[in-house]
């Protein structure tokens, strides 16, 4: 089994370094004093201006002139876009580990301001393409220099149908900096600094961040989990008014702009961004709904294992089984690297390099945002991964998840921007596949050791994650769909948002959870709701879970040879609709059978979980 330790987290947890992105000034100074950073700021302004100026005139109307002119514009867009992304990722990386930094916030605003002409230029580029659509489509059919950019061009033409007049789009981009984007930053700043009072022992209160309180949901002592849950809810309540204002601001802006741009709904726009069809999305949601009884059965089994009549929300992450191990960061990183190595040595080498070169920030601290993410630096050809490691196997799989994103970035870093922008659906497939590699390896080792309690813990941990990616994700989907419907009529109060959230949780968790012990403030917890340009960032996780299960089943059939087609799948993820990527792996997204196949694996796990629990005499096995 994994090399855990009983001793706790030995040594300091890693914090990322950004020196290789923008080397510091030789004379010292702060991160933003780097000469390379300052030079890129100047270049971004120049390149965005050059790109905008090149779009002042329409594209030529003859094939011989049109192809090279359009290609030149695309390359200008790629150059300026990569620089803007590099600068934005750098400033956001600094801000995300210290949201109290006024300087980091100023630099974020500065980068956004310099990138404004790029946003206007992108709108104009699509408009220019639409003006010559028939001629461009003819050039694509005949091949030539534009052929490698075919999908990008087709998508630009599709996006051109959903954009306002250029001046209005420019105004919307400018207003976003002090509007929806500012609301999103407000959520990040508040949520990373909210504190609650936790009763560690009777009569003694301790101040803890909501991130630390949420970590206590993994504690084996139910009284600890319960006290942390109530402290967390009380903490969120203190910040409910500004967070509700932020959420209303983000969704209100989205509704206004989506309507002006001609989208039928935010959900239609989301499916387009995810590069899936609406029938595929409806099929996915229907399959998730059909799986709810399966997961309610799992939650009832877990309640019996824990000796409860019914689980509360704070029992969702309660550990089950007998490992008792706490992981050091060093052991967790080594375990992930070994498992990646076994699948694909190049993937293992990437993870080894990320750990060795301080690409990972795993230390939780005040001012650092909660959760986890991976960001790419296109000019440097590197990634950075943020998580809050606390020694559990769950936090190990979170690190593997983010390294899966990083491996995806690594595989496309040499591709031009026009062929490397992949949707969230396929992004989450890559990360969850990486998680699956780690889990399945740990489970196999546990079986070999004959440690029933350890295997029980691993299987239950996997089911707990799957429950989040199916049941909780569906509740978030219902909440956001209801939020958009209600927000069209006016702003929602914190109480209304809480009621909408608990209603969504009741609909999905059903009798699997105690209806008096739900989490009404999950709308405040999840940062995804506050993204101005990306609504419904919830179902891509369920998509990724079931797609990754299908890919892992293929790996089991094909063995080591699957590493090469998997690399190709990730490498081409930005060059085709998700349906085409699925078809290349042997699946169809619009057929329920594809999604249901992934759920059969989960059903077998639930049966094994029940059988293992019964073997231990916890309750009579009825599997």
N, C-alpha and C positions, 0 to 999 in steps of 0.2 A: 504494500500500500504506500501511498504518498509519504514523503519524508517530512512529516510534521514534527512538532516538538511540544512538550508540555510546559516549556519554560516561558513561553510568551514571545513577544516580538523583540528579538535580540537585535540591538543596533538601531541606528536611526533609519527611518524610512526615507526613500529617495525623494529628492526634489529635482525637477528638471532644470537643465541649463539651456540657455538660448544663445550662448556665445557663437556657436557655429552658424546661426542664422544671421545675426548681425554682430560681428566682433566688437568688443568695447573699445573705447578710445584709449590710446596708449597712456594718456595722462590721467586716466581714471574717469570718474563721472558716473552718471546713471545709465540705465539700459537705453534710454532714448537719446543719449549723447553720442552713440555710435556713428562714426563718419559714414559707414555703409548704409545705415538706416536713414540718415539725413539725405544722403545722395539718392536713395530710392524714393524718398518723398518728392524730391525735385523732379526725378525722372517720371514719376507717376503723373504729376501735373503736366509735364511736357508731352508725354505719350497720349494721355487722355485728350489733350488739346489737339494734337496732331490727328488722332483718330476722328475727332469731331469735325475738324476742318476738311478732312478727306471725304466726308459724307455730305458736304455742302451741295454738290451737284449730283443729279441722278446718275445711275449706272449707264454705261454705253448700251446702245440698242442693237449692236452687231455681235454675233458670237465670238468673232476673233478678238474683239476688244473687251467684251463682257467678262470672259473667264479670267484673264489675268487681273483685271480690275477688282473683281469680287474676291479673288484669292488674296490680293494685297490687303483688302479691307479686313478679311478674316484674320490674317496674320497680325495686323495692327491691334485688332480686338484681343487676340490671344496674348500678345505681349503686354498690353496695358492691364488686362484682366489678371494675368499671373502676378504682376507686380502688386496690384491692389490686394489680391488674396494673401500674398506673402506678408504685406504690411498689416493687413487686418488680423491675420492669424497671430502675428507677433504681439500686437497691442492687446488683443483679447486674451492671449496666454498670460501676459503680465497682469492684466486686470482680473482674470478669473481666480488667481491665487491671492489677490489682495484687492478686494472690491472697495476698500476704503481709500485707495490711491487716487487722489484728485488728478495727479499728473497722468496716470494711465487713462483716466476717463477723458482728459483733454486730448491726449494723443489719438484715442479712438475717434473722437469727433473730428480731429484734424484729417485723419485718413479718409473718413467718410466724406468730408468736404472736398478733398482733392479728387476723390473718385466720382463725384457728381457728374462731370462731363462724360465719363465712361458710361454711366447709366443712360444719359441722353443719347449718346452715340449708339448704344445697343438698340434702343428703340428706333433710331433712324436707320440702322443697318437692316433691321427687319422690314421697315417700310420700303427701303430701296429695293430689297429683294422682292417684296410683293409687287412692286411696280413693274418688275420684269419677270414675273413668275413663270409665264409660259416659256419664255426663252431659256430661263435657268433650268426648268424641268427637262427641256429638250437637250440641254448640254449634259445633264446628269445621265440621261438615257444613253447618250452616245459615248460616255466615258470621258477620258481626258483628265486634266489637272484637278477638276472639281470632284471627281468621283470619290476620293477618300473622305471628302467632307459632305457626302450625300445625306447622311442622317442628320447632321447638324443643320444643313441648309433646309431640309424638309421640316425640321422642328421649328426653325426660325420662321418659316412661312406659316406654319400652324399658329405660332405665338403672335404673329402679326395680325391675325384675325381677332385677337383678344387684347388689344392695346388701344389706349386712347390716342387722341391727336398728340403729336410730339411735344408741344408746349405744355399740355396737361400732364403728360407722363414726367416731364422734367420738373414741373411744380410738385407732383406727388413725391418724387424722389427727394427733392429738397425738403419738403415738409416732414418727411419721414424721420429726418434726423432729430427734430424737436417734437415729433409726434409719436408714432407707433414704436419706433426704435427706442425712444427715450422711455416709453412705458415698459418695454422689455428690459431695459437696463435697470429700471426701478425695481422690478421683480427680483432681478439678480442681486442687487445691492441689499434689499430688505431680507430676502430669504437666506442670504449668507450671514446675516448678523442678528437674526431673531434669536432671543434667548428664552428659555423656560426655567421654572423653578422645580427642581426634581427632589423628592424626598428620598435621599439615599438611605437614611436610617430614620426611624421614627423620631420626629421632632427636629430633624436637621435638614435644611433645604440647601441644595447646591444649584448654582447657575450652570446650565448646559445649553449649547446651541441646539437648534432643532435637528441638525445633522447628527449630533451625538445622541440625542434622544431617540431618533429613528434607528440608530445602530443598536440600541438596547432592545429593539424588537427581536433580536436574534438571541437574547439571553435565555438560558434554560429555566430560569426561575420566573414563573408566571407573575408573581407579585411585582417583580422588577419590570417586566413588560407592561403590566397594567399601570403602574405608577408613571412610567415613561410616556405611555400613550396619553394619559390624562394631562400630563405636563405639556406634551407636545400640542395637544388640541388647545389648551389654554394659551400657549405661546402664539399659535397661529391666530387665535382670536384677537390678540392685541394688535396684529398687523393686518387684520381683515379689511379695514376700510381702504387703505392705500392700495392693497393688492387687488381688491375688487375694482377700484378705479382703473388700475393698470389693465386688468383683463377686459373691462368694458371698452377702454380706449383702443386696445389692440383689435378686438373683434369688431368694434364699430367701424374702425378704419378699413378693415378687411372687407366688410359688407359693402361699404360705400364704393371702394375701388373695384371690387369684383363686379358689382352691378354696372358701374360705368364702363368696365372693360368687356362686358357682354357675357360673363359666365352665368350659367343658369343657377349655380349654387357653389358654395365653397367646396362641397364634396366633389363636384364635377371637376373643379380646378385641381383639387388634390389628386384625383385619379390621373389627370393629365400629367401633373408633376411626377407622379409615381411611375408613369409610363405603363399604366395598365388600363384596360378598358373598363367601363362601368359594369358590363356583365361579369367580368372577372372579379371586380370588387364585391358585387352583390353575391356572387357565388361564395367568396371567402367568408363574408359576414354570415351568410346562411349556414355554412358549415360550422363556424364558431358557435352560433346559436344552438345548433344541433348537438354540440359537444358539452353544453352546460350541465346536463344531468351526470355525465361522466365525472366532471370535476367536483360536482356537489357530493358525489359518492366518495371521492378522494378526501374531501374536507370532513365528511362524517367519520371516515376511518381514522383520520388524524385526530379528531376530537376524542375518539375512544382510546386511541393510543396515549393521548395526553391525560386521560381520565376525566374528560369534560363532557357535559351534556351537549355542548355546542361550542364551536370556536368563535372567538371574537376577532375583530380585525387585527388586534395585537398578537394573536396566535398564529397568523399566517406564516410568519417567519420563525416560529418556535422550532428549535432543533429537536430532531427525533433520532434515536439510535444511540450508539455507544462509543463514538470515536473520542470525544473529549479533547481532541488535539487543537492546538493553536499553531498556526503557521507563522514562521518567520518570513519576512519578505524574501530573503535569500533562498529559502527552501521552495517558496511558491514560484519564484522566477525560474529556478532550476527545473521544477516539475513541468511548467508550461513549455520551456524550451525543449526538454526531452520529448514531450508529446508532439510538438510541432516537427521536431527532427524526424520522428518515426513516420510521419505522414509525408513530409517534403523537407529534405535537408536545407533547401534554400529558405523555406519558411522558418525553420529553426534558427538559421544563421541570422535572419532579420531580427527575430526576437532577442537573440543573444546580443546583437549590436545595439538594439534599443536599450537593453538593460545596462550594458557596459558604458554607453556614451551619454548617460543621463538624459534620456528622452522621456522618462516616466516621472510623473509627480504623484506619489502615492501617500504622502503625509497629510492627514487632515489637520487643519489649524484654523484659528479664527480669521475671518475675512476671506477664506477660500470657499468657492462655491461647492455645494454638495453634488452628489451624483458622479458621473464619469463621462468623458468624451475623448475623441481623438481628432486632432487637427493636422492638416497638411501644409507644408511650406513649399510651394511649387518651384520657386527659384533655387532654394537650397536642396531640393530633392529629399527632404527629411519629413518625419512626422513627430508629433509630441502627443503623449497620452496622459490624461489626468484621471485619477481615481482616488478613493479614500480608503486605503487598505487598513483593515482592523483585525486581520489574523484568521478569519474564517475561510472555509472552503468556498463560500459564496463570494467573498472578496477576491479570492484567487480566480474564480471563473469570470468575474467582472474584468479583471486585468487581462485575461485571455480574450475576452470579448473585444476590448479596445485594441489589443494587439492584432486581432483579426481585421479590424478596420485599417490599422497601420500596414498590415501585409497587403491589403487591397491597394492602398496608396503606393506602396513600393512597386507593385506590378505595373502601374500606369504612369509612373513619374516621368518616363521618357516620352510619353504621348503628348501631342499638342492639346491645348485646353479644349478645343472643339471636339475632341474624341475621348475625353477623360472625365466628363461630368456625368456621373451616374446617379440614378434615383435612390431615394431612401429605401425602397423595397429591396433592391439588390445590395445596398450598403449593409442592411441588417442581416441579410442572408450570409454575407461574408463573416460578420462578427459572431453570429450564432453558430455557424459551422465550426469556427475556432473553439468556441465553448464546448461544442459537442465532442470534438476530438479529445479535449481534456477530461470531460466527464466520463466518456466511454472507457478511456484508459484507466482512470481511477476505479471505475466499477469493475473492470476486468481484474485488476490487481486485488481488489477486495474479495472477489470470488475465489481467487487463488489462495488467499490467506485463511479462508474459512471463518472469517470474522462476521458472524451474522449481524451483529449490531452495527458494524461499520457499513456493510452493504445496505442495511435498512436506512441508515443515515444518508447515504449517497443517493439512493433511489428516491427517498422522500425529498431531499434537497432538489433533485431534478424535477420532481413533480411540482414542488412549490414554485420553481421558476416557470414551468410550463403553465401553471395556474395563473401566474401573473401575466404571461404573454397571451393567454386566451381569455380568461374570465375578467381579470382586471383591465386588460386592454379593451375588451368589449365594453366594459363599464365606462371607460374613458371616451370611447367612440360614441356611445349613447349620450354621455354628458355633453360632449362638444357639439354633436348634432342638435341636441335640445338647446344648447346655449346660443347657437347661431339663429335658431328659430325664434327664441325669446328676445334676443338682442335686437332683432329687426323692429321690435315694438318699443324698445326703450332700454335704459340701463337696468341692470339687475343689482339688487342690494347683496351684501354678504350673506344674509339669511336666505335669500332666494337661491344664491349659488350653492349654498350648503344643502338646501332641500333638493335641488336638481342633482347634486352629486350623490346624495344618499339614495334618491330614487333610482338612479342608474345602477348603484351597487346592489340594491335590493333586487333589481330586475335580473342581474347576472349571477350574483352569489346565491340568491334564493335562500333555501333553508340550509345551505352550507355554512352560513354565518349567522350569529345572533344579530337580529335586526336592530337591537339597542346598542350594539358595539361596532358600528361602522366607522368610516373616517370621512366626516363631512367636509374637511378642509383639503382633500386631495387636489382640488382646483388651485389651491395656493402652493402645494408641494411641487407639482410637476411643471417644470419650466417650458415644456413643449407647447403648452397652451398659449404662451406669451410670444411666440414667434410670429411677427407680422406677415411674413410672406409664405409661411408653411403651416397651413392648418391641417388638422387630422394627422399629426405625427404620432399616431398610435397603432393603427392597423399594420403599418410596415413591419412592426415587431412580430405580429402574428404571422404575417407573410413570411418573414425571415425564418421563424421557427419551423414552419411546416415545409418550406422550400429546403432548408438546411437538413431536415430529417430525410427528405428524399435524396438529397445529394450524398448524405452519409450512407444511406442504404446502397447507393450505387458504388460508393467507395468499398463497402464491405464485399460487394460482388466482384469488383474489378481488382482490388488490392492496390499496391503501390503505383500501378500504371495510371490510376485515376488522378494523381497529382498534376499531371500535364494538362488534361482537359479542364481540370478545376482552375488552374492558372489562366487558361485561355478564356474560360467563362468570366472570370473577374476582370481580365484585361480588356475584354470587349463589352463590358457592362455599360459603358458610356457611348456605345455606337449603335444601339438598336433598342427597340421597345422591350420591356421586361418579358412579354410573351415570346419574343424571338429567342431571348436568352433561355427561357424555360424550355422551349422547343428543342434547343440544341442539347439540353440535358435530358430530353426524353419525356417532358411533361407538357400539359396544357392547362393554363391558368383558368380557363372558363369551364373546366370539367370538375365537378365536385369530387370525383374519384381521386384526383391528384391530391387535394387537400386532405381528404379522409384517410389516405394512406399514411400520412404523417401522424394522424390521430390514433391509428391502430397501434403504433409503437407506444404511445402514451397509455392506451388502454391496457396493454400487457404489463406496463410498469405498475399501474394501479393494482392489478391483480397480484403481482409479485409483492408489492408493498403490503397488501392485506395478508398474504400468505406468510410473509416473514414476521409480521407483527403477531399473527396467530401462533407461530412456532414458539415465540417467546412467552406464551402464556398470558399475554396482555389482555386478550379476549379470545373467545372461540373463533377459529378461522372459518369463514364462510365462503372462501374463494372457490 
